[in-house]
Every structure is written in structure tokens, then in C-alpha cells.
Amino acid sequence: MWIDVRAYLISLWQSNKNFDRRIWVITVISIINAAGFSISLPFLSLYLYQTRGFDMTSVGVVILVSGLASAASQVFSGLLSDRLGRRPLLLGTTLVSSFLYGGMAILISINASIWSIVVLFVAARSVLTMGRPVIQAMVTDISSRENLTETYGLLRVGQNLGWAAGPAVGGYLLTLVSYAWLFWFAALAGVAVFVLILITLKESFRGAEEPVTLRSIYTTTRDRNFMIFAVICMLVFMVSGQMISTLSVYLVDKVGFSTAQYGLVLTLNGIIVILLQYPIARLVSHRVIGSLVLGSLLYGIGYLAMGWVDAFQWGMLSMAIITAGEITYTPTAQAVVGKLAPQDWRGRYMGLFALSETLGYSFGPLLGGIVLDSLSGNRPLMWAVIASLAFVAMFLFYFWCRVTGVKGSKCDV
């Protein structure tokens, strides 16, 4: 095992020459951001359900509303990054999100009105996610076209280092402290990211020469290949979005996992990504259609298997299959968007792709909440309804590559 890990680390280190130094800074930022997010927000569904008495359909509605707001904010931030550059947006959104995390901590600690907590959650999620299309546009700015999938693979390694630590720490902390402390930790993580951006991250794009207006977003939607791709991706995001809401309540409340065990399930996801995402990204970088189709298939199989989970080890196995789909699908999808986007329009394309992702992560938990409330007595059927979206996406990706005019037997873009 040591030899394998050492060889992997050596390979990753040797690949340093393929990346701009800013990619490594962005990767560190992603580690901290992911840790701050995953130590707090994934446990909010449990707080609303167990402590404040929300049913899962209501939790799904809250996540949907917050998703719609953050979807709009991401489209707007992508537009602004094309006009103003990337760095100002990253600094502003990071600082504001830190204050909002702190506000969440205060409201939860004083047992404030549930609706005040919900409103602040909507605001926090909207501001926090505004940085996502900006970072993705910056990555595309400073990476070569040939290395985009590989670069996004590295970025996901960083994100999942944070994901591996956050849920495990969050689940453990809940055995010692209240939910409010999780958000204080997230606020401190935001402050650290702000300082890191301010000191080390240089601008990658000074702004487009042509005027950038709200009307240009409509112009972006006229790219038929891109819009079809974004809609198909939304189906996959609806399935993967179960991890932030439905899955936590299902495993803890219905199957009987402890919060610490649920944290370990999410940690397994992060560990697998850390060890395998980069080599898998290199392997699939020139196999677009295969990785999109296979990734969707594995997502569907993994979530379908959740219907038969009755013990901790089977939950871990199902998560391993889900993660295999994630590491196959995600960097390829991000790279496709980067390749389809014109140079001066990357922020807008990434903003619209983030819209697809956020809508998927919003409607997905709503669907999950509805089927959990209505079909919890038939767990295999419940997860079959959710997994079917991934299977549909699998076929649609194949036909997208063939019908929309994308060239090459491997769906090269």
C-alpha cells in the first residue's frame, strides 16, 4: 500500500510542470472552502428535521428555494467576472459568506425563529456559491485546453481533501457541541480563504474588451450544444444532490446510522476522490463520451443500491460505487464546458453551467424529500425513482455526442 501511495504522490508532484502556480493556490483554497462547507451545511438538514421538526418535504422546499436564489446569483457572478475580472468577485463573496456563516451560528445558538434561520441560509448559500463559476472560469483561463480534464481532476482532489475532513469532524463535534459551533468553524475557514486570496492569488482575466450586459446571458443560451449538455447534466446533479439532504436523513433516521457513521460515509467519498480522482481524470481526458456515460451509470447503480442498505458496511459499499461515478463524470463535464466556452465568455458559460448544477442540487433534494416521505416503506422503489434520472442521462449523453454535431468517435470537443 505504501508503494502505491508513494508512486501516486510522486506522479502528482511530477505533474507540477503542467500547471500554473495559481492552480495550486486555487487547490488550497478549495480544500479550505470544502472543509468549511462540509463541516456545517450537510448537517443542516438533520438540524431542521430532528431538532426543529421539519418534515423532509419541507426541508426539500427550503433547499430548492435556496438553490433557485444561488442559481441566479451564480449566473450574475459569472457575468460580472467577465466584466470585472475574477479576483474582485472571489474576495467579495468569500468575505460576505464568512459573515453569513457567523450569523447562522448566532441564530442557531439562540434558538431563533426557524424562518430567520431559513432566510439567512438562503442568503449564505447564494453568496457562497457565487465564487464557484468564477473559480471555474479562472481555471479555464490559466490551463491549456489539453490539460483541462486533468486540471479539474486536481482541483477535485483538493475539494475532497476538505470533504474528507469536514464531515468526519462535523459528525464528531456534534457529539460534543451544538450545531451552532459547526457554522463558527465554517466562518473561520472563510476568513482564512479571504487572506489567502488577498496575498497569493493574482488576476487571470482583466475583463472582456466588448461590453458585458445582462442581455449577453441570453446570447449565451443560443449555443445549442452547450444548453443541451447543461440540461442533461442537471439530471445527474439531481441524483448526486441526494448526498447533501436525503441521504443524511435516510441513513441516520431510517436505516439507523449514527451521525458519526454518516460522517464516515461522506469521508469515504472524499478519500476515494483524493486517491483516485487525479489518475482517473488523466485516464479519461480523451474519452469524453465513455466517461460521461459510465459516470452516469455508476451514479445510478450506487444510489439504487442504497435501497437495500441495512448495515454500515453496505452503506460504505454503495457510497464507493457512487464515488466511482463521481470521479469519472465530474471533471469531464467541467472540462467540456471549458472547451465549449469562447475566451471572453467563460464566466457566463460557467455561470450557466453552475445554474444547471445548482438547479439539480435543489430539485434533487426536493424530489428526494417527497419520495422519502411517501415511499420510505419501500426503500428499493424510493431509490429506483431517484436513480432512474442517472440512467436517463446516460443515454442522453450518448445521443448528445452523436446528434449535436460534436465530432469524433470519442466525442472530442
Summary of the structure (lengths in Angstrom):
residues: 413
radius of gyration: 20.0
end to end distance: 36.8
largest distance: 59.1
contacts: 1579
relative contact order: 0.16
helix: 85%
strand: 0%
